[in-house]
Each structure stands twice: as structure tokens, then as C-alpha cells.
Amino acid sequence: GILIFNLLFLNEFPDIEADLKGGRKTLPIMLGTQKSAVLYSISTSMVYIWILFGALIRLIPTFTLIALFTLPVAVKAIKGSFAHSDKDTFLKAQAANVLMIMLTQILLGIGFILAKIF
């Protein structure tokens, strides 16, 4: 759920002007871009904390720790979320966000499959 939230949330940043004109009240509008970047950072960090904690308390298989390999991509997305005024950097952050979300889900799935096999 957090990963899907992040996918949708970061994609709202570039739409602030159009959303304001349309009368929408998105989180980036209500919080501002700086606080929204902080919220994005916290929610992204929570994904990795959940994976670590879940494996630690044996809620999820230890093999799911392979999903932590996406952490460098997440750091790139987090850093880029604070550069929302630089279009090129922010577009790279959005791409990193999508890559991180897709790979994390795939690696979590592989971790669950490996746990069943071994």
C-alpha cells in the first residue's frame, strides 16, 4: 500500500498548478512541496523499515530482505523529490520512484517464492 501511495503521491507534484486551477486539494497543495517531499521520504523509508522489521520478527521470510537491494534507487528518488523545482532532476526522481516500486515488489515476491522452495 505504501508503494502505491508513493507512486501516486510523487506524480502529483508536477500537477500542482493544474490542480489548483481545477479546485483540487491534493497533498502537495495542502502541505506544500517541501513538506510533501518530507512525507514522501518518510513513507519511502517506512517500506524498508517494514521489510527489516518484518523479517526480524519473522512476520515475513528472511529471503524478502533481497528487496533491500532497491534502497539506492529509493535514495535517488528521495533526493530528487526535494528538487521539485528542477524539472530534469525531478523527472529522474519520478523514474527512480517507479523503478524502486516495481523492483521492490518483484524482489519481495521472489523472496516469498524462495522461502517456499528452501
C-alpha positions in Angstrom: 0.0 0.0 0.0 2.8 2.4 0.8 4.5 1.7 -2.5 1.3 2.6 -4.4 0.8 5.7 -2.3 4.3 6.8 -3.2 3.7 6.1 -6.9 0.6 8.3 -6.9 1.9 10.9 -4.5 5.1 11.8 -6.3 3.3 12.1 -9.6 1.0 14.8 -8.0 3.9 17.2 -7.6 4.1 18.5 -11.2 0.3 18.9 -11.4 0.0 21.4 -8.6 -0.7 24.4 -10.9 -3.4 22.5 -12.9 -4.9 21.0 -9.8 -5.2 24.5 -8.2 -7.0 25.7 -11.3 -9.3 22.7 -11.1 -10.1 23.3 -7.5 -8.5 20.0 -6.3 -6.9 19.7 -2.9 -4.0 17.2 -3.2 -1.4 16.7 -0.5 1.2 18.7 -2.4 -1.2 21.6 -2.5 -2.3 21.3 1.1 1.2 20.6 2.6 3.4 22.4 0.1 6.1 20.8 -1.9 8.8 20.8 0.8 6.6 19.1 3.4 5.3 16.8 0.8 8.9 15.8 -0.1 9.4 15.1 3.6 6.3 12.9 3.8 7.4 11.1 0.6 10.8 10.5 2.3 9.2 9.1 5.4 6.8 6.9 3.6 9.6 5.5 1.4 11.7 4.9 4.5 8.8 3.1 6.1 8.9 0.5 3.3 12.4 -0.5 4.2 11.8 -0.4 7.9 8.7 -2.6 7.4 10.8 -5.1 5.4 13.6 -5.2 8.0 11.2 -5.3 11.0 9.0 -7.9 9.3 12.0 -10.2 8.6 13.4 -9.6 12.1 10.2 -10.7 13.9 9.6 -13.5 11.3 6.4 -11.9 10.0 7.8 -12.2 6.5 10.5 -14.6 5.2 14.2 -13.7 5.6 14.5 -14.1 1.8 12.4 -11.0 1.4 15.4 -9.0 2.6 16.6 -9.1 -1.1 14.2 -6.2 -1.6 16.6 -4.0 0.3 18.8 -4.0 -2.9 16.4 -1.3 -4.2 17.5 1.1 -1.4 20.0 3.1 -3.6 17.2 3.7 -6.1 14.9 4.9 -3.3 17.6 7.3 -2.0 17.8 8.8 -5.6 14.1 9.2 -5.6 14.0 10.8 -2.2 16.8 13.3 -3.1 15.1 14.1 -6.3 11.7 14.7 -4.5 13.3 17.7 -2.8 14.4 19.1 -6.2 10.8 19.6 -7.4 11.6 22.9 -9.0 14.3 21.4 -11.3 12.3 19.6 -13.9 15.1 17.4 -15.2 16.1 16.2 -11.7 12.5 15.7 -10.7 11.8 13.6 -13.8 14.7 11.4 -12.8 13.3 11.1 -9.3 9.9 10.0 -10.7 11.6 7.4 -12.9 13.6 6.2 -9.9 10.4 6.1 -7.9 8.7 3.8 -10.5 11.8 1.6 -10.7 12.1 1.3 -7.0 8.4 0.4 -6.6 8.4 -2.2 -9.3 11.7 -3.8 -8.3 10.8 -3.8 -4.6 7.5 -5.6 -5.3 9.2 -8.1 -7.7 12.0 -8.8 -5.2 9.6 -9.2 -2.3 7.7 -11.7 -4.5 10.9 -13.6 -5.3 11.7 -13.6 -1.6 8.4 -15.3 -0.8 8.9 -17.8 -3.6 12.4 -18.6 -2.4 11.1 -19.1 1.1 8.7 -21.7 -0.1 11.4 -23.5 -2.1 14.0 -23.5 0.6 
